[in-house]
Amino acid sequence: MPNTQSAKKRLRQNEVRRLRNRGVRSNMRGAVRRVREAIAAGDHEKAQGEFRLACKKLDQAAARNVIHRNAAARTKSRLSSALKKATQAA
């Protein structure tokens, strides 16, 4: 447990930030999962829309340092190539 006032404040701030980051990460993961599910189901129109939303969520998470910006770029790239591959196969 924190002993000093500044350590107590830091603990409170960390708790608030942890919960906020958790929500951002959860929304981001859900958006990515929905893209992958739409691709697997063969619904290309839905996958396109979900991909745009997932890109936005990934960029927001990277901007808030929830994930690294290169991790966001890598995930977007992989989703994009999977979407392109599925669209060409159909």
Order of alpha helices (4+ residues) and beta strands (2+ residues): alpha-alpha-alpha
